[in-house]
Amino acid sequence: MGVIRINVVRASLTIYPQDLYVELAAYIESRPKIGTHCHQLPAKEYRGFDLEALLRNTYVNWCGVPWESSAQSRHNLLKEVRYNSFFVWLQKSLQQLYGIAQPLSGATWQTWSDRIQAAYQNPSHPQDILTGRCVYRRMLLDAYWDPGSDNSLPDLYVPVFRVNSFFFGYSPLAFDHDGNNPYVLYPRPFILDLDEYVAWVRDSIMTHKASGCVALKVPIAYDRGLDFYEAGLDQARMAFSRLVSASAGRPAEIKQSVEQKAFPSNAPDPYSHKSLAGIDSQDVKTFQDYLFFQVCRIAAEEDLPVQIHTGMGQACRTNAGQLQEAIQKSPHTRFVLLHCSYPWTQDMSMLVDKFPNVSPDLSMVPIISTRAGIAMLHELIERSTAERLFWGCDTWTPEESFGSLLAFRHVLATALAEKITEGYFSRDDALLMIEHILFDNPNNYYKLGQAR
């Protein structure tokens, strides 16, 4: 194949596309970053951290390959996941961070594990990766095990408040996919009145905003569809009344402990949802639909963006297009659609084109499918506006965060180099786009007040 040459606006030199990709990738690597979505583990979870603990807290654990600690089981795991994008980018990360050239295998397992375990003897090791190698200035943290937490590292983590548990407060025995119920997280007497319940939700949001939370998080796509329709107050009151009446005899059971579950679970759906006796599923949907609109209203009044998991989840009515009515009827609410509705990515392009209060967040997409990430970024550049594009690593560990960043660096450098080569925009435009996505957009949108 012949070498393609392009003209660059900024200089009179000709430049090769591969050189352009390398230049853009190096620029991305060097620039300060604000990650808009992560679940980084608290420090206590890194005690005794080794290769097995690392893998069990990464998306490799989501690949559907059960494995144990035996050598044969590890061999089978690596054989099955070797070409999965989650594994590919994690391995690239580990090779760069720990300086081992050999691929991860059964034969090299212990070498890798020893190197990782030795590194974690230094308590600052996780932060050294995140702030040194990744060059994160701030990371928005969704600590679903302790909603609103900053992992006691306020200089690095900016908390978001996960409100998902409140959608299950119609019963003390109803839990979301993380095993959370609001009465377990925030003990108080069981509420029988809908207006009082919404007031409790509002007070909780206000309290967490005052403590530093900069956004709300709704990952309910792991529990139900995103087809929220506005319910009338009377209809919602009747539905809630029936739900709490069926649960009112069980308030003592609110004390049920969540300590038995793994902390924090990173399995895609650790809790199986059981129908509760006397609970009508349509009443549940009516209550949740009503509450979602109330959360959107409160968020608008408090100027808090609402981050919503879109795409995969339970993969039934979880494509972002299901949110159209809610978005249309909440014009003053700022919606951030995490994961760009993958694999239904065209929904994202439609919504961002149609609604100025919608922002696309590419978190997770580059490590789910790197090729899809390149195509999605091309489309968003063409359909969105420059100040609305975000990215976050969406990971639990610093190693996978770096791997996620490597994947996004590749996606961003590839898409921008192609845009320059096609004559869509200039090299200067590409550099400005990098600054927007990596730093300026999240800094301005979430009002973080960070200086470069």
ABEGO torsion letter per residue (X at the ends): XBBBBBBBAABABBBBAAAAAAAAAAAAAABBBBBABBABBBAAAABGBBAAAAAAABAAAAAGBBBBABAAAAAAAAAAAAABAAAAAAAAAAAAAAGBABBBBAAAAAAAAAAAAAAAABAAAAAAAAAAAAGBABBBBBBAABBGBAGGBAAABBBBBBAAAAAAAABAABBBAAGBBAAAABBBBBBABAAAAAAAAAAAAAAAAAAGBABBBBAAAAABBABBBBBBAAAAAAAAAAAAAAAAAAAAAAABBAAABBOBBABABABBBBBBBGBBAAAAAAAAAAAAAAAAAAAAAAGBBBBBBBEBEAGBGABAAAAAAAAAABAABBBBBBGGGOABAAAAAAAAAABAABBBBABGAAAABAAAAAAAAAAAAAABBAAABBBBAGBABAAAAAAAAAAAAAAAAAAAAAAAAAGABBAAAAAAAAAAAAAAAAAAAAGAGBBX
